């Protein structure tokens, strides 16, 4: 049952007044594919706009805290922690994949899945923005929830 519609079929914000406060954690993943030229520039910190991964990390943290301002039906919630990490994988000799992993925590009456997904997305967009002068053909990959815990709906872990 969709809970974001009122009796007239119009959008509404779900009432979470009666939901129990609990510790909630969500982890998300995205990636950005790039050529070795961009990869080398990031690794050697030769990007004119600055340290790409540090800026992307801060952008992702800021995005998690602003999710309710970006996604219309999200509740503003107190974020108790955000962590963003990066891993490199080689897809072939000419391409690299930057994997962006996010974890967001709260003690609230609603979850932080959207905050984790937003943090991952904005971190990837920041990498693209900072490196597009080198190569505009970078591709942001699939963005998805890895796992979440807490709340009425229980735990979820992607297989």
C-alpha positions in Angstrom: 0.0 0.0 0.0 1.3 3.4 -1.0 1.3 5.7 2.0 2.3 9.0 0.3 -1.2 9.8 -0.9 -4.2 11.4 0.9 -7.9 10.6 0.5 -8.0 12.8 -2.7 -5.1 10.9 -4.3 -2.7 13.8 -3.8 0.7 13.6 -2.3 1.2 13.8 1.5 4.0 13.4 3.9 3.6 10.2 5.9 2.7 10.8 9.6 5.4 9.2 11.7 4.0 10.5 15.0 3.2 7.1 16.4 6.4 5.3 15.2 8.9 4.3 17.8 12.3 6.0 18.0 15.1 3.5 17.4 18.6 3.4 16.1 18.6 3.2 12.3 21.4 2.6 9.9 21.5 2.6 6.1 24.3 1.8 3.7 24.3 2.7 0.0 26.6 2.3 -3.0 27.2 4.0 -6.3 30.2 4.2 -8.6 31.7 6.3 -11.3 33.5 4.8 -14.3 36.4 6.8 -15.8 39.4 6.5 -18.0 42.9 6.1 -16.6 43.7 9.8 -17.3 41.1 10.9 -14.8 42.1 8.2 -12.4 45.7 9.2 -12.5 44.8 12.9 -12.0 42.7 12.1 -8.9 45.4 9.8 -7.4 48.1 12.4 -8.0 45.9 15.2 -6.9 46.4 17.1 -10.2 42.8 18.4 -10.4 42.7 22.2 -10.5 39.6 22.3 -8.3 41.3 20.4 -5.4 41.4 17.0 -3.7 38.6 15.3 -5.5 37.9 12.6 -2.9 38.0 14.9 0.1 35.6 17.4 -1.6 33.3 14.5 -2.7 33.3 13.2 0.9 32.3 16.6 2.3 29.7 17.1 -0.4 28.2 13.7 0.4 28.0 14.4 4.1 26.3 17.8 3.4 23.9 16.1 1.1 22.9 13.5 3.7 22.1 16.4 6.1 20.0 18.2 3.4 18.0 15.2 2.0 14.7 16.5 3.4 15.3 19.7 1.4 15.8 17.8 -1.8 13.3 14.9 -1.7 9.8 16.3 -1.1 8.4 13.5 1.1 11.4 12.9 3.3 11.2 14.0 6.9 14.0 16.2 8.3 15.7 13.9 10.8 18.6 14.2 13.2 21.6 12.6 11.6 23.9 11.1 14.2 26.7 10.0 11.8 27.7 9.8 8.1 30.7 8.0 6.7 31.7 7.9 3.1 34.5 5.7 1.8 36.0 5.1 -1.6 37.5 2.0 -3.3 39.1 1.6 -6.7 38.5 -1.3 -9.1 40.0 -1.8 -12.5 37.4 -2.8 -15.1 40.0 -3.2 -17.8 43.4 -1.7 -18.7 41.9 1.6 -19.9 39.1 2.1 -17.4 38.7 2.4 -13.6 35.7 2.3 -11.4 35.5 4.5 -8.3 33.1 2.8 -5.8 31.5 5.1 -3.3 30.1 3.6 -0.1 28.0 5.5 2.3 26.7 4.8 5.8 24.2 7.1 7.6 23.0 6.7 11.2 20.2 8.2 13.2 18.2 7.7 16.4 14.7 8.6 15.1 11.3 7.4 14.2 12.0 7.1 10.5 14.9 5.6 8.5 17.9 7.0 6.7 17.8 5.1 3.4 17.2 8.2 1.4 20.0 10.0 3.2 22.5 7.3 2.4 21.4 7.2 -1.3 21.5 11.0 -1.5 25.0 11.1 0.0 26.2 8.5 -2.5 24.6 10.3 -5.5 26.0 13.7 -4.6 29.5 12.4 -3.9 29.5 10.8 -7.4 28.1 14.0 -9.0 30.9 16.0 -7.2 33.6 13.7 -8.6 32.1 14.2 -12.1 31.9 18.0 -11.7 35.5 18.2 -10.5 36.9 16.0 -13.3 34.7 16.9 -16.3 37.4 19.2 -17.7 39.6 16.2 -18.3 36.9 13.8 -19.6 33.2 14.4 -19.9 32.5 10.7 -20.8 32.7 9.5 -17.2 29.6 7.5 -16.3 27.9 7.3 -13.0 26.9 3.7 -12.3 24.0 2.1 -10.5 23.0 3.6 -7.2 21.4 1.3 -4.6 20.7 0.5 -1.0 23.1 -2.2 0.3 21.5 -2.6 3.7 19.4 -1.0 6.4 18.6 -1.8 10.0 16.1 -0.6 12.5 12.5 0.4 12.3 9.1 -1.3 11.9 9.9 -2.9 8.5 12.9 -4.7 9.9 16.3 -5.2 8.5 17.3 -5.5 4.8 20.5 -6.7 3.2 21.0 -6.9 -0.5 22.1 -10.3 -1.7 
